[in-house]
Amino acid sequence: MADKKTEKPAQDMESYRHSLAHLLAAAVMELYPDAKRAIGPAIENGFYYDFEFSKPIAEGDLRQIEKKMRSILPSWDKFEVQEVSKEEAKNEFKDNLYKLELIDEFSKDGKKLTLYKSGSYVDLCKGGHVSSAKEIKSDSFKLTHTAGAYWRGSEKNKQLTRIYGLAFSSKKELDDYLKLLEEAKKRDHRVIGQQLSLFSFDETSPGAPFFHPKGAVIFNELLSFLREEYSKRGYEEVITPLIYDKSLWQASGHWEHYNEDMFFTKMDNKEASMKPMNCPGHCIMYRKGFKSYRDLPLRIADFAVLHRNELKGVLGGLTRVRKFQQDDAHLFVTPEQLEGEILGIIDFLNHIYKEVFDFDYSIELSTKPEKSIGSEEAWGKAENTLKEALKKKKLDYGINGGEGAFYGPKIDFHIKDVLGRSWQLGTIQVDSNLPERFGLEYEDKDGKRKRPIMIHRALLGSIERFMAILIEHYAGRFPLWLAPEQIRILTVANRFDAHAEKLKKEFEKNNFRTSLDVRAESIGKKVREAQLAKVPLIITIGEKEEQSGNLAIRTLDNKVHFDVRVDDFVGKVRENIQYRKVKVEF
């Protein structure tokens, strides 16, 4: 199968959105003449532009800016390009330090610069616009919000105001997407996490979630699920240190290529770092003892805590954190085993995404980045092996050029949630470089010492991030096996408390997570509170249930099933949990 490159839509939306970024800047400059422009690219579903304002603007000001954009639009036609020298460009933007810095950067090695003009607006730009501004529909875009953004993404620089906008090829597409955003707000994992008391954050440790008891149940259920699958697939779980001496990171290449994202400390008066990933530690473990070809493949799994020094401004709930755990594993294989192990991981991923969580997914192959280690030959072999594995599985994939890890190419898996949003989760990375750097060897059948190949592999990725996706995907209505509280028993009156307590003990014998509500409240209020708590199975006990010994069960879809025998209920719940089904059928 030939490489399948990502196809653009019929209308070049990137050019469309980039053109709107210019229109946004033109409107801002008319309304706020002393504002300083920085950059304004197209992004997924829209565009943004960064500004330095002399006085802060508020979200309420966006309506006026948007109105100005629409009033300017009829006066625009073509985006006229003019090639200028460095000196001419600097003269055009002489009062703008941000543009001057970009001019110096873009004009290295004597390269010519280009200005783009539409109407009376001129901007420094490399191009990529619609052929005519007449193509832009005045009802196809909307400004949405502002945010702080450091110049060049560095906290050392000035914080600018970023104005975000959405843009689609028609008003209908825009309206549909706005409806999707409203639904996404209702499903925001940060809101639901607080409502259900799953997790919280505190400024004493920014970007590090505190999992409450209910959140810890979900977290641990995911780990239990993975451990169960590992035992079926020949993985061995290990526990490794969290802090390592600088020499380890120098050997792995992370000190040179990844140091901006690491937390540093001192250990025995020497430089050290908290680990941002497990791979170097697993190389150390591999070296502990002689290895023969009979010992390979060696599949090492690790749920160790990792720390990455993300900028505080980009932290966001569980999706972007500093402290997290991955379903991380590294496989050490012979060249002959490499493709077979990759095929096995793809099957593992498919089982999780399709069979357990019912996610659709797409695949990208990421190739050698500009900053990398290792030979061209090693990179070529690794990329070809990943392509062949995907071909054998008859899986379509896109090429993400230059976005591989610094040590090797990878295939990334993007799942789609119930709202159609794409999330990058699983990854399979082929690495010949770390085994070389750490001097890893095995004795082959011919008695010669050879280097193993290392596969870096994560399926759910960060457990924290995967939890956020699940919370939003299910809107907090988790499948029974994941639900922190699986069953809540409600009594109509206090005289039924003893019977309810007996049922609770029976369910707890089967390890069902069960609670009891015997408060002197109306049954209607108890039901509403249980539904707000997203409890999958609500059992009501009254006179009829006590006399018959059967159950009245309300499920998450608000259907009530009467006269269910206790044994049948226990059997169905046990089966549902064992096979991790989406819902219980009565």
C-alpha positions in Angstrom: 0.0 0.0 0.0 1.3 3.5 -0.8 1.7 6.1 1.9 -1.6 7.8 2.4 -1.1 11.5 3.0 -3.6 13.6 4.8 -5.9 15.2 2.2 -7.1 18.8 2.6 -10.8 19.6 2.1 -12.0 20.9 -1.2 -11.7 24.4 0.0 -8.3 25.3 1.4 -9.4 26.1 4.9 -5.9 26.8 6.1 -5.6 29.7 3.6 -9.1 30.8 4.5 -8.4 30.9 8.2 -5.0 32.5 7.8 -6.7 35.3 5.7 -9.1 35.8 8.6 -6.2 36.2 11.0 -5.1 39.2 8.9 -8.7 40.5 8.9 -8.7 40.2 12.7 -5.4 42.1 13.0 -6.7 44.8 10.7 -9.8 45.3 12.8 -7.8 45.4 16.0 -5.4 48.0 14.6 -8.3 50.3 13.6 -9.9 50.0 17.0 -6.7 50.0 19.0 -4.1 51.9 16.9 -1.3 51.7 19.6 -1.6 47.9 19.8 1.5 45.9 18.7 0.9 42.8 16.5 2.9 39.6 16.9 1.9 36.5 15.0 -1.4 35.2 13.6 -1.6 31.7 12.1 -4.4 29.4 11.1 -5.1 26.6 13.5 -7.5 23.7 13.6 -11.0 25.0 13.2 -10.0 28.6 13.2 -7.2 31.2 13.7 -5.7 33.4 16.3 -3.6 36.6 16.5 -1.3 37.7 19.4 -1.3 41.4 20.4 0.3 43.6 23.0 -2.4 46.1 24.2 -1.6 49.2 26.1 -4.7 48.5 28.2 -6.3 45.1 28.8 -9.2 44.1 26.7 -12.1 41.9 27.9 -14.1 39.1 26.3 -16.9 41.6 25.9 -14.8 43.6 23.5 -14.7 40.8 21.0 -18.2 41.6 19.7 -17.0 45.1 18.7 -13.8 43.6 17.0 -15.9 41.1 15.1 -18.3 43.8 14.0 -15.3 45.8 12.7 -14.0 42.8 10.8 -17.3 42.5 8.9 -17.3 46.2 8.2 -13.7 46.0 6.7 -14.3 42.9 4.7 -16.2 44.5 1.7 -13.3 46.8 1.1 -10.8 43.9 0.6 -10.1 42.1 -2.6 -6.8 40.4 -3.5 -3.9 39.8 -1.1 -1.2 41.6 -2.9 2.3 40.4 -2.3 5.4 42.7 -2.3 9.0 41.4 -2.0 11.0 43.7 0.2 14.5 44.0 1.7 15.3 43.6 5.4 15.7 47.4 5.7 12.4 48.1 3.9 10.6 45.6 6.2 12.1 47.2 9.3 11.1 50.6 8.2 7.5 49.4 7.7 7.4 47.9 11.3 9.9 50.2 13.0 7.7 50.7 16.1 7.0 47.0 16.5 9.7 44.9 18.4 7.9 41.6 17.7 7.9 42.2 13.9 11.5 43.4 14.0 12.6 40.2 15.7 10.8 38.1 13.1 12.3 40.2 10.3 15.8 39.4 11.7 14.9 35.7 11.9 13.3 35.4 8.5 16.0 37.4 6.6 18.9 35.2 7.7 21.3 34.3 4.9 20.1 37.3 2.8 16.6 35.8 2.2 14.0 38.2 0.8 10.9 39.1 2.9 7.3 39.4 1.7 4.6 41.8 2.8 0.9 41.0 2.1 -1.6 43.8 1.6 -5.4 43.8 1.4 -7.4 47.0 1.6 -5.2 49.3 3.6 -3.8 46.6 5.8 -0.2 45.4 5.4 1.5 42.6 7.3 4.8 40.7 7.3 3.8 37.2 6.0 5.1 34.2 4.2 1.8 33.8 2.3 -1.0 31.3 2.2 -4.2 33.3 1.6 -7.4 32.9 -0.4 -7.1 34.2 -4.0 -9.6 36.9 -3.2 -11.1 38.2 0.1 -14.4 38.0 -1.7 -14.3 34.3 -1.0 -14.7 35.0 2.8 -18.3 34.8 4.0 -19.1 37.3 6.6 -21.2 34.8 8.6 -18.7 32.0 8.5 -16.5 33.2 11.4 -16.8 34.1 15.0 -14.4 35.4 17.7 -14.6 33.1 20.7 -12.3 34.1 23.6 -9.0 35.6 24.7 -6.1 34.0 26.5 -2.6 35.0 27.7 0.3 33.8 25.5 4.0 34.4 26.1 5.9 35.7 23.1 7.7 32.8 21.5 6.1 30.5 24.1 8.7 31.4 26.8 7.8 32.5 30.3 10.9 34.7 30.1 9.1 36.9 27.5 6.2 39.3 27.8 2.8 37.9 28.0 0.6 38.9 25.1 -3.2 38.8 24.5 -4.2 36.0 22.1 -7.6 36.5 20.4 -9.1 33.2 19.1 -11.6 32.8 16.3 -13.5 30.0 14.6 -13.9 29.8 10.8 -15.7 27.4 8.5 -16.7 27.4 4.9 -20.4 28.1 5.7 -22.6 29.5 8.5 -24.2 26.0 8.9 -20.8 24.4 9.6 -20.0 27.2 12.1 -23.3 26.8 13.8 -22.9 23.0 14.0 -19.5 23.4 15.5 -20.8 26.0 18.1 -23.4 23.5 19.1 -20.7 20.9 19.5 -18.8 23.3 21.7 -21.8 23.8 23.9 -22.2 20.0 24.3 -18.4 19.8 25.1 -18.9 22.4 27.8 -21.5 20.2 29.5 -19.1 17.3 29.3 -16.0 19.2 30.5 -14.1 16.8 32.6 -13.0 19.5 35.0 -16.7 20.4 35.8 -17.8 16.7 36.0 -14.7 15.8 38.0 -15.7 18.4 40.6 -19.4 17.5 40.6 -18.6 13.8 41.2 -15.7 14.5 43.5 -13.2 12.6 41.3 -10.1 14.9 41.5 -9.0 18.4 42.3 -5.9 20.6 41.9 -4.1 22.9 44.3 -1.6 25.7 43.8 0.8 24.0 46.2 1.6 21.6 43.3 0.4 23.0 40.0 -0.4 20.5 37.3 -0.4 17.5 39.7 -3.9 16.1 40.3 -5.2 15.0 43.7 -7.4 11.9 43.0 -10.2 11.7 45.5 -11.5 8.2 46.5 -13.9 7.9 43.6 -11.4 9.1 41.1 -8.8 6.7 42.5 -11.3 3.8 41.9 -11.5 4.7 38.2 -7.7 5.1 38.0 -7.0 1.8 39.6 -9.7 0.0 37.6 -7.8 1.1 34.4 -4.5 -0.2 35.8 -6.2 -3.5 36.8 -7.6 -3.9 33.3 -4.1 -3.3 31.8 -2.4 -5.7 34.2 -4.9 -8.4 33.3 -4.2 -7.9 29.7 -0.4 -7.8 30.3 -0.6 -11.2 31.9 -2.2 -12.6 28.8 0.4 -11.1 26.5 3.7 -11.9 28.1 4.5 -8.5 29.8 6.4 -8.3 33.0 5.7 -5.3 35.3 8.6 -3.6 37.0 9.0 -0.7 39.5 11.8 1.8 38.9 13.3 4.9 40.6 11.9 8.3 40.1 15.2 10.3 40.3 18.4 9.6 38.3 21.8 11.1 38.1 22.6 13.5 35.3 24.9 10.9 33.7 21.9 8.7 32.8 20.2 11.5 30.9 23.4 12.4 29.2 23.8 8.8 28.1 20.2 8.7 26.8 20.4 12.1 25.0 17.6 13.6 27.0 19.9 16.1 28.8 20.7 17.6 25.4 17.4 17.2 23.6 14.8 17.3 26.3 16.2 19.3 29.3 13.7 22.2 29.0 10.9 19.8 30.0 12.7 18.2 33.0 12.6 19.0 36.7 16.1 19.2 38.2 17.4 18.5 41.7 20.5 17.5 43.6 21.5 14.0 44.7 24.7 13.5 46.7 25.6 17.1 45.7 25.5 16.1 42.0 23.0 17.2 39.3 20.0 14.9 38.9 16.5 15.0 37.5 13.1 13.5 38.2 12.3 11.3 35.3 10.1 12.5 32.5 10.0 9.0 30.9 10.9 5.4 31.8 13.1 4.3 28.8 16.6 5.0 30.2 15.7 3.2 33.4 14.5 0.2 31.5 17.8 0.1 29.6 19.6 0.0 32.9 17.4 -2.9 34.0 18.2 -4.8 30.7 21.9 -4.6 31.4 21.5 -6.3 34.7 22.5 -9.8 33.7 23.4 -11.8 30.6 20.9 -11.9 27.8 20.5 -14.6 25.2 18.3 -14.6 22.1 16.1 -17.1 24.1 15.4 -14.2 26.6 13.9 -12.1 23.8 11.4 -10.6 23.3 11.6 -9.0 26.7 8.5 -7.0 27.4 8.8 -4.6 30.4 5.8 -2.7 31.7 6.0 0.2 34.1 3.3 2.5 35.7 5.9 4.7 37.5 5.1 8.4 38.2 6.6 10.8 35.7 7.2 14.5 35.9 7.5 16.9 32.9 8.0 20.6 33.4 5.1 21.9 31.3 4.6 25.7 31.2 2.1 26.7 33.8 0.1 28.6 31.2 -0.7 25.4 29.2 -1.8 23.2 32.1 -5.4 22.2 31.7 -7.3 19.8 34.0 -6.1 16.2 33.4 -5.3 16.7 29.8 -2.1 18.6 30.4 -0.3 17.9 33.6 3.1 17.9 35.1 2.8 14.7 37.2 1.3 11.6 35.5 1.5 7.9 34.9 1.6 6.1 31.6 0.7 2.5 30.6 4.3 2.5 29.5 6.2 -0.5 28.2 9.5 -1.2 26.4 10.1 -4.3 24.3 13.6 -5.5 23.6 13.6 -7.6 20.4 15.8 -9.2 17.8 15.6 -7.7 14.2 13.7 -10.9 13.2 11.1 -10.3 16.0 10.5 -6.6 15.4 7.7 -6.8 12.9 5.8 -9.5 14.8 5.9 -7.5 18.0 4.6 -4.4 16.3 1.8 -6.5 14.8 1.0 -7.8 18.3 0.9 -4.2 19.7 -1.5 -3.1 17.0 -3.8 -6.0 17.9 -3.5 -5.0 21.5 -4.5 -1.4 20.7 -7.3 -2.6 18.5 -8.7 -4.7 21.3 -8.7 -1.8 23.8 -10.0 0.9 21.4 -12.6 -1.1 19.5 -13.6 -4.0 21.6 -13.5 -2.5 25.1 -14.2 1.2 24.6 -15.7 1.2 21.1 -13.6 4.0 19.8 -12.9 4.6 16.1 -9.3 5.5 15.4 -7.0 6.8 12.7 -3.2 6.4 12.4 -0.2 8.6 11.6 3.3 7.6 10.8 5.8 10.3 12.1 9.2 10.4 10.4 12.6 11.7 11.2 12.7 15.2 12.9 15.2 17.9 12.2 16.8 17.3 15.6 17.5 13.6 15.9 20.1 11.0 16.8 21.2 7.9 15.0 22.1 7.0 11.4 20.0 7.5 8.3 20.2 3.7 7.7 18.7 2.9 11.1 15.9 5.5 10.6 15.2 4.1 7.2 14.9 0.5 8.4 12.7 1.5 11.3 10.3 3.6 9.2 10.0 0.8 6.6 9.2 -1.8 9.3 6.4 0.4 10.7 5.0 0.8 7.1 5.1 -2.9 6.5 3.3 -3.7 9.7 0.5 -1.3 8.9 0.4 -2.7 5.3 0.0 -6.3 6.7 -2.9 -5.1 8.9 -4.4 -3.3 5.9 -4.6 -0.1 7.9 -4.7 3.3 6.2 -2.4 6.0 7.7 -1.2 9.5 7.1 2.4 10.8 7.1 3.4 13.3 9.7 6.7 14.4 8.3 9.4 15.3 10.7 7.4 14.7 13.8 9.1 11.5 15.0 10.7 11.2 18.5 14.4 12.4 18.5 15.5 8.7 18.7 13.2 7.0 16.2 10.1 7.0 14.0 6.7 6.2 15.4 3.1 5.4 14.6 0.5 7.4 16.6 -3.2 6.3 17.1 -5.9 9.0 17.2 -9.3 8.0 18.7 -12.6 9.8 18.1 -14.9 10.4 21.1 -18.7 10.6 21.1 -18.5 14.2 19.9 -16.3 13.4 17.0 -13.2 15.0 18.6 -9.8 13.5 17.9 -7.4 12.6 20.7 -3.8 11.2 20.2 -3.4 8.3 22.5 -1.4 5.2 21.6 2.1 5.2 20.2 4.6 2.7 18.9 8.1 3.9 18.5 11.1 2.0 17.0 14.5 2.8 18.5 17.9 1.5 17.6 19.7 4.4 19.3 19.2 3.9 23.0 20.4 0.2 22.8 23.5 1.6 21.1 24.0 4.4 23.6 23.6 2.0 26.6 25.7 -0.8 25.0 22.8 -3.3 25.2 23.6 -6.8 23.9 22.3 -10.3 23.6 24.0 -13.5 22.4 22.5 -14.7 19.2 22.2 -18.3 17.9 25.5 -18.1 16.2 27.2 -17.2 19.5 27.9 -13.5 18.5 27.0 -10.5 20.6 24.4 -8.3 18.9 22.3 -5.2 19.7 18.6 -5.6 20.4 16.1 -3.2 19.0 13.9 -1.3 21.5 10.2 -0.6 21.0 8.7 2.2 23.1 5.0 1.6 23.5 2.0 3.2 25.2 -1.7 2.3 24.6 -3.8 4.6 26.8 -0.9 7.0 27.0 -1.2 9.1 30.2 -3.8 7.5 32.5 -4.8 11.0 33.7 -5.4 12.2 30.1 -7.3 9.0 29.2 -9.5 9.5 32.3 -10.3 13.0 31.1 -11.3 11.7 27.7 -13.5 9.0 29.2 -15.2 11.4 31.6 -16.1 13.6 28.6 -16.9 10.7 26.3 -19.3 9.2 28.8 -20.4 12.5 30.3 -19.6 11.0 33.7 -21.9 8.0 33.1 -19.2 5.3 33.2 -19.7 1.7 32.2 -20.5 -0.4 35.3 -17.0 -1.9 35.6 -15.4 1.6 35.8 -18.1 3.4 37.9 -16.8 4.4 41.3 -20.2 3.6 42.8 -21.8 0.8 41.0 -25.0 0.2 43.0 -27.0 2.5 45.3 -29.8 1.0 47.4 -32.7 3.3 48.4 -35.3 2.6 51.0 -38.9 3.9 50.8 -39.2 3.9 54.6 -37.0 3.0 57.6 -38.8 -0.3 58.1 -37.1 -1.6 55.0 -33.6 -0.7 56.2 -32.8 -4.2 57.4 -33.7 -5.8 54.1 -31.6 -3.2 52.3 -28.6 -3.8 54.5 -28.9 -7.6 53.8 -28.8 -6.9 50.1 -25.8 -4.6 50.5 -23.8 -7.3 52.2 -24.8 -9.8 49.5 -23.6 -7.4 46.8 -20.4 -6.6 48.6 -19.6 -10.4 48.9 -19.4 -10.2 45.1 -17.1 -7.1 45.3 -19.8 -4.8 43.8 -19.2 -1.2 44.9 -22.5 -0.6 46.8 -23.9 2.2 48.9 -27.0 2.5 51.0 -29.3 5.6 51.3 -31.7 5.1 54.3 -32.1 8.8 55.0 -35.6 10.1 56.0 -36.0 11.8 52.6 -38.6 11.2 49.9 -37.8 8.5 47.4 -38.0 11.0 44.6 -35.3 13.1 46.1 -33.1 10.0 46.7 -33.5 8.9 43.1 -32.7 12.4 41.8 -29.5 12.6 43.9 -28.4 9.1 42.8 -29.0 10.1 39.1 -27.0 13.3 39.6 -24.2 11.1 41.1 -24.3 9.1 37.8 -24.8 5.8 39.7 -25.4 3.1 37.0 -27.8 0.9 39.1 -30.3 2.3 41.5 -32.3 -0.2 43.5 -35.5 0.9 45.3 -36.7 -1.2 48.3 -40.3 -0.9 49.4 -43.0 -3.3 50.7 -43.4 -5.1 47.4 -39.7 -5.8 47.1 -39.3 -6.9 50.7 -42.2 -9.4 50.4 -41.3 -10.8 47.0 -37.5 -10.7 47.6 -37.1 -9.4 44.1 -35.6 -6.0 42.9 -36.8 -2.8 41.2 -33.8 -1.5 39.3 -33.4 1.9 37.6 -30.6 2.1 35.0 -28.7 5.1 33.6 -31.1 5.4 30.7 -33.9 6.0 33.3 -35.6 2.7 32.6 -37.0 0.7 35.6 -36.9 -3.1 35.6 -39.3 -4.7 38.1 -39.3 -8.1 39.7 -35.7 -9.0 38.9 -34.5 -12.0 41.0 -31.5 -11.2 43.2 -29.6 -14.2 41.7 -30.2 -13.0 38.2 -29.2 -9.5 39.1 -25.9 -10.7 40.7 -25.2 -12.9 37.7 -25.7 -10.2 35.1 -23.7 -7.6 37.1 -20.9 -10.1 37.6 -20.8 -11.0 33.9 -21.0 -7.3 32.9 -18.0 -6.4 35.1 -16.0 -9.5 34.1 -16.4 -8.8 30.3 -16.3 -5.0 30.7 -19.5 -4.4 28.8 -20.9 -1.0 28.1 -24.2 -1.5 29.8 -26.2 -4.1 31.8 -29.1 -5.8 30.0 -32.1 -7.0 32.1 
